[in-house]
């Protein structure tokens, strides 16, 4: 009987080892794709933001940079086996990561608010409408794809850093939609120039709220006890 239970334990350890290893590889693959696409989007959005004087595009570039940093953290967390825990619960190291990401959300949002206020005061009108729409259309497609993959990974792994990475992609999606909407309205009538900075201001406030939420939830989190059959190491 004891031998039978030992065999069951061994089989369960092997099963959880294989399943968590597969999920870890999925996380590395998705994060690698996200790193590549986000790097390209960040570089392109910075260039377009400079030539178009768009507050929304500046915000998109700032959040893309956050998304890039978030991807790097997730990639490091799952590429380095020593930092990976198969139960995917939030460790103390991941708590610090979440606090860092929350702080980045707040800092970048304050920069976006500053840019939006500047544009409102000095009546800055967005230019290069075609370039903005082209960049935003591509960004919408990529953000939908990446956020969907990241949310799927989060549901499978219950990892806070992946969840915040997915939310970052959603925020990018919202900024891309704002860019297209405001650009088309400005093309129709330049009297709608205020839509770009005002929309950016509202979304930046949302980023600040979410940043504080990430920080507070990370500090209040208590790591649950290990569940039965949770894989730790395969002897």
C-alpha positions as CSV (number, residue, x, y, z in Angstrom):
1,X,0.0,0.0,0.0
2,X,2.8,2.4,0.9
3,X,4.5,1.6,-2.4
4,X,1.2,2.4,-4.2
5,X,1.0,5.8,-2.6
6,X,4.6,6.5,-3.4
7,X,3.9,5.7,-7.1
8,X,0.9,8.1,-7.0
9,X,3.1,10.8,-5.5
10,X,5.7,10.3,-8.1
11,X,3.2,10.4,-11.0
12,X,1.6,13.6,-9.6
13,X,5.0,15.2,-9.3
14,X,5.8,14.3,-12.8
15,X,2.4,15.6,-14.1
16,X,2.8,19.0,-12.4
17,X,6.4,19.3,-13.5
18,X,5.4,18.7,-17.1
19,X,2.4,21.0,-17.0
20,X,4.1,23.9,-15.3
21,X,7.2,23.5,-17.5
22,X,4.9,23.8,-20.6
23,X,3.1,26.9,-19.2
24,X,6.5,28.4,-18.4
25,X,7.6,27.9,-22.0
26,X,4.3,29.5,-23.2
27,X,5.0,32.5,-20.9
28,X,8.5,32.9,-22.4
29,X,7.2,32.6,-25.9
30,X,4.4,35.1,-25.5
31,X,6.6,37.5,-23.6
32,X,9.3,37.3,-26.3
33,X,6.7,38.2,-29.0
34,X,5.4,41.0,-26.8
35,X,9.0,42.3,-26.3
36,X,9.6,42.4,-30.1
37,X,6.3,44.1,-31.0
38,X,6.4,46.5,-28.0
39,X,9.9,47.6,-28.8
40,X,8.9,48.4,-32.4
41,X,5.7,50.2,-31.2
42,X,7.6,52.2,-28.7
43,X,10.2,53.4,-31.2
44,X,7.6,54.3,-33.8
45,X,5.3,56.0,-31.3
46,X,8.1,58.2,-30.0
47,X,9.0,59.4,-33.5
48,X,5.4,60.0,-34.4
49,X,4.7,61.8,-31.1
50,X,7.6,64.2,-31.8
51,X,6.5,65.1,-35.3
52,X,2.7,65.2,-34.6
53,X,2.6,67.1,-31.3
54,X,-0.1,64.7,-30.1
55,X,-0.6,64.3,-26.4
56,X,-2.4,60.9,-26.9
57,X,0.6,59.6,-28.9
58,X,3.0,60.8,-26.3
59,X,0.9,58.9,-23.7
60,X,0.9,55.9,-26.0
61,X,4.7,56.0,-26.2
62,X,5.1,56.4,-22.4
63,X,2.8,53.5,-21.7
64,X,4.5,51.4,-24.4
65,X,7.7,52.0,-22.6
66,X,6.0,50.7,-19.4
67,X,4.7,47.7,-21.3
68,X,8.3,47.0,-22.5
69,X,9.7,47.1,-19.0
70,X,6.8,44.9,-17.8
71,X,7.6,42.4,-20.5
72,X,11.3,42.4,-19.5
73,X,10.3,41.7,-15.9
74,X,8.0,38.8,-16.8
75,X,10.6,37.4,-19.2
76,X,13.2,37.5,-16.5
77,X,10.8,35.9,-14.0
78,X,10.1,32.9,-16.2
79,X,13.4,32.5,-18.1
80,X,15.4,32.3,-14.9
81,X,14.4,29.0,-13.3
82,X,15.7,30.1,-9.9
83,X,13.1,32.8,-9.8
84,X,10.2,30.7,-11.0
85,X,7.7,29.1,-8.7
86,X,5.4,26.6,-10.3
87,X,2.3,27.6,-8.2
88,X,2.7,31.0,-9.8
89,X,1.6,32.8,-6.6
90,X,2.9,36.3,-5.8
91,X,6.3,36.0,-4.0
92,X,7.9,38.8,-2.1
93,X,10.1,39.5,-5.2
94,X,6.9,39.8,-7.3
95,X,5.4,42.1,-4.8
96,X,8.3,44.4,-5.2
97,X,7.9,44.1,-9.0
98,X,4.2,45.1,-8.7
99,X,5.1,48.1,-6.6
100,X,7.7,49.1,-9.2
101,X,5.2,48.7,-12.0
102,X,2.6,50.7,-10.1
103,X,5.0,53.5,-9.5
104,X,5.9,53.5,-13.3
105,X,2.1,53.9,-14.1
106,X,1.9,56.9,-11.8
107,X,5.1,58.6,-13.0
108,X,4.2,58.2,-16.7
109,X,0.7,59.3,-16.1
110,X,1.9,62.5,-14.4
111,X,4.1,63.2,-17.5
112,X,1.1,62.6,-19.8
113,X,-1.0,65.0,-17.7
114,X,1.8,67.6,-18.0
115,X,1.8,67.2,-21.7
116,X,-2.0,67.4,-22.0
117,X,-2.1,70.6,-19.9
118,X,0.6,72.2,-22.0
119,X,-1.3,71.4,-25.2
120,X,-4.5,72.8,-23.7
121,X,-2.8,76.0,-22.6
122,X,-0.9,76.7,-25.8
123,X,-3.7,75.4,-28.1
124,X,-1.4,72.7,-29.7
125,X,-3.1,71.2,-32.7
126,X,-2.3,67.6,-33.7
127,X,-0.6,67.2,-37.2
128,X,0.4,64.2,-39.3
129,X,-3.1,62.7,-39.1
130,X,-2.4,59.9,-41.6
131,X,0.7,58.7,-39.8
132,X,-1.2,58.7,-36.5
133,X,-4.1,56.7,-37.9
134,X,-1.7,54.2,-39.5
135,X,0.3,53.7,-36.3
136,X,-2.8,53.4,-34.2
137,X,-4.5,50.9,-36.5
138,X,-1.5,48.6,-36.3
139,X,-1.3,49.1,-32.5
140,X,-4.9,48.2,-32.0
141,X,-4.4,44.9,-33.8
142,X,-1.2,44.0,-31.9
143,X,-2.6,45.1,-28.5
144,X,-5.8,43.0,-28.9
145,X,-3.7,40.0,-29.8
146,X,-1.1,40.5,-27.0
147,X,-3.6,41.3,-24.3
148,X,-5.7,38.2,-25.2
149,X,-2.6,36.0,-24.9
150,X,-1.5,37.5,-21.6
151,X,-5.0,37.2,-20.0
152,X,-5.1,33.6,-21.1
153,X,-1.7,33.0,-19.4
154,X,-2.8,34.8,-16.3
155,X,-5.9,32.5,-16.0
156,X,-3.6,29.5,-16.4
157,X,-0.8,30.7,-14.1
158,X,-2.5,33.2,-11.7
159,X,0.6,35.4,-11.9
160,X,0.2,39.0,-10.9
161,X,3.0,40.3,-13.1
162,X,1.4,38.8,-16.2
163,X,-2.0,40.3,-15.2
164,X,-0.5,43.8,-14.9
165,X,1.3,43.2,-18.2
166,X,-2.0,42.4,-19.8
167,X,-3.6,45.5,-18.3
168,X,-0.8,47.6,-19.7
169,X,-1.6,46.3,-23.2
170,X,-5.2,47.2,-22.6
171,X,-4.3,50.8,-21.7
172,X,-2.2,51.0,-24.9
173,X,-5.3,49.8,-26.8
174,X,-7.4,52.6,-25.2
175,X,-4.8,55.2,-26.2
176,X,-4.7,53.9,-29.7
177,X,-8.5,54.1,-30.1
178,X,-8.3,57.7,-28.7
179,X,-5.7,58.6,-31.3
180,X,-7.8,57.4,-34.2
181,X,-11.0,59.0,-32.8
182,X,-9.4,62.4,-32.1
183,X,-7.4,62.4,-35.4
184,X,-10.6,61.8,-37.4
185,X,-12.4,64.5,-35.6
186,X,-9.6,66.9,-36.1
187,X,-9.5,66.0,-39.8
188,X,-13.3,66.8,-39.9
189,X,-13.0,70.1,-38.0
190,X,-9.9,71.5,-36.3
191,X,-12.2,72.9,-33.6
192,X,-12.0,69.5,-32.0
193,X,-8.3,69.8,-31.3
194,X,-9.0,69.6,-27.6
195,X,-10.2,66.0,-27.8
196,X,-6.6,64.7,-28.0
197,X,-5.2,66.4,-24.8
198,X,-8.5,66.0,-22.8
199,X,-8.8,62.3,-23.7
200,X,-5.2,61.8,-22.7
201,X,-5.8,63.6,-19.4
202,X,-8.8,61.4,-18.5
203,X,-6.9,58.2,-19.4
204,X,-3.9,59.4,-17.4
205,X,-6.0,59.9,-14.3
206,X,-7.2,56.3,-14.8
207,X,-3.5,55.2,-15.0
208,X,-2.8,57.0,-11.7
209,X,-5.7,55.3,-10.0
210,X,-4.6,51.9,-11.3
211,X,-1.0,52.5,-10.3
212,X,-2.1,53.2,-6.7
213,X,-4.3,50.1,-6.8
214,X,-1.4,47.9,-7.9
215,X,0.8,49.3,-5.1
216,X,-1.8,48.9,-2.4
217,X,-3.0,45.4,-3.5
218,X,0.7,44.2,-3.6
219,X,1.3,45.5,-0.1
220,X,-1.9,44.0,1.3
221,X,-1.4,40.6,-0.4
222,X,-0.8,37.6,1.8
223,X,0.7,34.6,0.1
224,X,-1.6,31.6,0.5
225,X,-0.5,28.3,2.0
226,X,0.7,25.6,-0.4
227,X,-2.0,23.6,-1.9
228,X,-1.9,19.8,-2.0
229,X,-0.1,18.3,-5.0
230,X,1.5,21.7,-5.8
231,X,4.8,21.1,-7.6
232,X,7.9,22.5,-5.9
233,X,10.8,20.5,-7.2
234,X,11.2,17.2,-9.0
235,X,13.8,15.1,-7.2
